[in-house]
Amino acid sequence: MAQPSYQGLFIWHELLCHDTSAASAFYERILPWKGQPFSPGSPYLMFRGTDGQPVAGAMRLSDDARAIGTGPHWRGYIGASDVDATCGQAVALGGRIQQPAQDVPGVGRIAMLTDPEGATFGLFCPLTDSYSGPSRSAFAWNELAVRNREAALAFYQRLFGWQLRAPMDMGGGFYYQTFGIGQQDFGGAYSIPADRAMPPAWCPYAVSGNADETGARVIAAGGQVAHGPVDVPGGGRIVQFFDAQRAFFAVHSMPVAGAGTGQRKKPRATASAPKAVAKKKAKKPAKKTARKTPRKTRATPKRRAAAKRAARPAAKSARRQIKRRVRRVKRRVERRVRRAKRKVVRLIRRAKRKAARKK
């Protein structure tokens, strides 16, 4: 039996947050999305693109999730023709079921799991086999960060038949590995450095018209840029950020043809253009019409020195910004470590109190 077109692909993305109305306001400011209820009175929020088609969803974190310390985050759903059978196979490969398979009226069948490294992902079997999902046009990439990249990708390879590309050496012992199905690559993975305090997770990359402008809008909307904007191999630019509720997200944009080249567009030819040029030339003295050396090659040592001096403040400003970002990241890591330590101390105290009661 032929597999449906969505098998093994990311076909839906969903935000879990504290306040869906605030999330709608934030993402409407940074992307061409519009948030509205899935149906009148529904708590589930649907993001729609400029064409009115759904691109992603959002829902409030459950009280149980909040109780165990789960914060706002994005999660992706991978297409599966048989959700129940895929759940069983995932468990046999070392995965765990977070939410058993269940039917969503009018939508399809879903389940939530974690891979052997602890990253959460969903399974989704739509009601129609021809479903292709909006993610191919709304989302450009899906990135997995885990402690053991090789083990995690081996799990997904066996579960969905993903084809793994050769790891890319990014320098400093850091490797990045992409994956896909056939000729289509749709994601990458890397191992989290031992000294970095971050949980295993998937991060989706939404399609953006301009990553640099999106980064600026993120800051204006109350978010915080974590990395970028930077160029990436294969073309385009990315920016990773925390939204206003601290959910981690990213966008990717491809370069616009003719942009960033420093070349000016040629003026449009018109019937009056030759006359205007002739009139302009007639006003100039004859001795100035012939220039042996082009202006752009006549830079003197003094002008070059002045240009270097003018560039120094910008370089210093960029270094200061990088240092500030590094300090912010260090403070975030330290805060998380302190919270984790306090949580461990509380758990130990509770265990001691329980043991004392039993005695």
Summary of the structure (lengths in Angstrom):
residues: 359
radius of gyration: 26.7
end to end distance: 61.5
largest distance: 108.1
contacts: 969
relative contact order: 0.10
helix: 36%
strand: 31%
